[in-house]
């Protein structure tokens, strides 16, 4: 018998794991979703420890150590992220370089 929460939020994740090259997510209504890990560059590059630190939010699954996640709607719709692993790495490096430059500029102005 479904409870009120399940009826109100059937797409809410109740568990998630990464194994066998897939992201597995169980929803409140009992459905189990599986999506290839290689669809998500941030997961491809993650360590096992990072992969195990999962937060379940009402409409998404988040890997806090990676500062990234997957919306339940995107899995249900079969949407892949718009970037490859290589593009993800390039974007991450560019962001890191920009942050380092910003820090240097802040230090220079503070001296």
Secondary structure, DSSP 8 states (H G I E B T S, - for coil): ---HHHHH-TT-EEEEEEETTEEEEEETTS-EEEEEGGG-HHHHT--HHHHH-EEEETTEEEEGGGTEEEEHHHHHHT---SS-HHHHHHHHHHHHHHHHHHHHHHHHHH-
